Amino acid sequence: MCQIKNIEFKTLYPFVKEIIDFGKHIRITVTGMSMYPFLRSNKDSVVLKATEYSNIRKGDIVLVQMDSKQYILHRIVRRKKHFFYMCGDAQTVSEGPIRKDQIIAKVIHVWREGRCISCSNLYWRILSFNWILLFPFRRFIIMTYCRVIRKIYHRILGGSLS
């Protein structure tokens, strides 16, 4: 049986940066729940590509290095000439301003259950854009979703989610 070891991204970053700087793409597994439901922790992976700020638009998912040296993969919700604001899909507060020099890479593909989904796919872009439009209502949507899932779980399995 193959053993898998999870390694923190900050440990792998020098290797990832070198690959991206050579113009290659790299695929990494997503961890954390901040990008749910678009990206699922330890199930989905993303393909990263170096990109210029001029090629980034609202709705894109980018990998950035925060001033705190933390690496974050979030969606751009507002873009200005020299900076932008971003937010995780499961979050209700945006982060920023994020400077151009903090950008490491842009997500170009999402791998889910053995399928490659292009982030330039029209259906993906429409879903992403609509989720951004729903930003003011996310808290209500997420809370409602969790309640519905708990009720379904309780009825089917007779248990409760804690």
C-alpha positions in Angstrom: 0.0 0.0 0.0 1.3 3.4 -0.9 1.7 5.8 2.0 0.9 9.5 1.4 2.5 12.2 3.5 1.0 15.7 3.6 3.6 18.4 3.6 2.8 22.1 4.4 2.8 24.3 1.3 5.4 26.7 2.9 7.9 23.8 2.9 7.2 23.0 -0.8 7.1 26.7 -1.9 10.7 27.0 -3.1 10.2 24.0 -5.4 6.8 25.2 -6.6 8.2 28.7 -7.3 11.1 27.3 -9.3 8.7 25.2 -11.4 6.4 28.1 -12.0 9.3 30.5 -12.8 10.4 28.1 -15.5 7.0 28.5 -17.2 5.8 25.1 -16.2 2.4 24.2 -14.6 2.2 22.5 -11.2 -0.7 20.6 -9.7 -1.3 20.8 -5.9 -4.0 19.3 -3.7 -6.2 21.9 -2.0 -6.3 21.9 1.8 -8.7 23.9 4.0 -12.4 24.7 3.7 -12.2 28.4 2.7 -12.9 27.7 -1.0 -15.8 25.3 -0.5 -18.0 24.5 -2.4 -15.8 25.2 -5.5 -12.7 23.5 -4.1 -13.0 20.7 -1.6 -10.2 20.1 1.0 -8.0 17.0 0.3 -10.3 15.9 -2.6 -9.7 18.5 -5.3 -6.4 19.7 -6.8 -5.6 22.8 -8.8 -3.1 23.5 -11.6 -1.2 26.7 -11.1 0.4 28.8 -13.8 2.5 32.0 -13.5 0.6 35.0 -14.8 0.9 38.7 -15.2 -1.4 41.0 -13.2 -2.9 42.3 -16.5 -4.1 38.7 -17.2 -6.0 38.4 -13.9 -9.6 39.3 -13.7 -12.5 39.3 -11.3 -13.5 35.7 -10.5 -10.1 34.2 -11.0 -8.6 32.1 -8.2 -5.0 33.1 -7.4 -2.3 31.9 -5.1 -0.8 34.8 -3.1 1.7 35.3 -0.3 0.4 37.5 2.4 2.7 39.9 4.2 2.5 37.5 7.1 4.2 34.9 4.8 1.1 32.8 4.7 0.0 31.3 1.4 -3.6 31.7 0.4 -5.6 30.4 -2.6 -8.7 32.6 -2.9 -10.9 34.2 -5.6 -10.6 37.8 -6.7 -13.8 39.7 -5.9 -12.7 43.2 -6.8 -9.8 44.4 -9.0 -8.2 47.8 -9.2 -5.3 49.1 -11.3 -2.5 48.2 -8.8 -4.2 46.0 -6.2 -7.2 43.7 -5.7 -9.4 42.2 -3.0 -10.0 38.5 -2.6 -12.2 36.1 -0.6 -12.6 32.4 -0.1 -15.8 31.0 -1.5 -16.9 29.9 2.0 -16.1 33.2 3.6 -18.1 36.4 4.1 -15.3 38.9 4.5 -12.9 40.0 1.7 -9.1 40.4 2.2 -7.1 43.2 0.8 -5.8 45.3 -0.6 -3.5 42.6 -2.1 -0.6 44.1 -4.1 0.5 42.8 -7.6 3.8 41.7 -6.2 2.1 39.2 -3.8 0.7 37.1 -6.7 2.5 33.8 -7.1 0.2 32.0 -9.6 -3.3 31.7 -11.1 -5.4 28.6 -11.1 -6.0 27.4 -14.7 -7.6 24.0 -14.0 -9.4 22.2 -11.2 -9.1 18.4 -10.9 -12.2 16.8 -9.3 -12.8 13.0 -9.2 -10.4 12.4 -12.1 -11.9 15.1 -14.4 -10.1 18.3 -15.4 -12.2 21.4 -15.4 -10.8 24.5 -17.1 -11.3 27.7 -15.2 -11.9 29.4 -18.5 -14.9 27.1 -19.2 -18.0 29.2 -19.7 -20.1 27.2 -17.2 -17.3 27.6 -14.5 -17.0 31.3 -15.2 -20.8 31.8 -14.9 -20.9 29.9 -11.6 -17.9 31.8 -10.2 -19.4 35.2 -11.3 -22.8 34.4 -9.8 -21.1 33.3 -6.5 -19.3 36.7 -6.4 -22.7 38.5 -7.0 -24.1 36.6 -4.0 -21.3 37.8 -1.8 -23.7 39.9 0.5 -25.9 36.8 1.0 -23.2 34.2 1.6 -23.7 34.0 5.3 -27.4 33.2 4.9 -26.8 30.7 2.1 -24.1 28.9 4.0 -26.1 28.7 7.2 -29.1 27.5 5.3 -27.1 24.9 3.4 -25.6 23.6 6.7 -29.1 23.3 8.3 -30.4 21.4 5.3 -27.5 19.0 5.3 -27.9 18.4 9.1 -31.6 17.6 8.6 -30.9 15.2 5.7 -28.1 13.5 7.7 -30.4 13.2 10.7 -33.3 11.7 8.7 -31.1 9.2 6.7 -28.7 8.1 9.4 -30.5 9.0 12.5 -27.5 10.9 13.8 -26.3 14.5 14.0 -23.4 16.4 12.6 -21.3 18.1 15.2 
